[in-house]
Amino acid sequence: MITETKVIHSPECRCLSWKPVVAGALVAIGLTFLLNLFSVAIGLTAYSTSSEGVETLALGGLIGTGIGIVASMFAAGWIAGYLGRSYCNLRHIGAIYGFLTWCLALIVSVFVAMQAHEYVHFYADFISGAANSFQLPNAGPAAAAAAVTATATNLSTNNLIISTYIIFILFFLSAFACSLGGHCGMRHKYNENL
């Protein structure tokens, strides 16, 4: 008689706890902030005033940002998966821990960015209101409208499409890295002999 062994949940197995997810999200936000500052610093040191220098700065910044996001999200997912091991004995659930960590970090980052945007927008309006009181008489509304129209016509549809794909790829890579990190963290075996 052949019997199959199945992994059965223990009665105390809850399979999902939000404590590791929150911890991983906080790690994601902190590491992303630090590594993005580092990539900006590297990009600014490579800056030159030629047109090739601007393209190099943009490409180097994109590559640095991509590496920083993938590394920080993998680490955050790994932490969430590693901390989630004590809550569930099914090790493939680590990818869910990683993905939930990415989602929570994204939501918190959006709320923080919205608050920062409102703060910057308020003070920019305040400063521009003070600057507008010192306008020259020749610079009327027609000149301002012409400047806005010229700026709007300079935007290229192709650049917008390419930028949208680049942002999608960065978000996809970060979600995948966080899920992979959660999976690896959940499957990590602690060796007491080290």
Helices and strands as residue ranges (DSSP letters): H 18-45, H 51-84, G 91-93, H 94-132, H 141-154, H 157-187
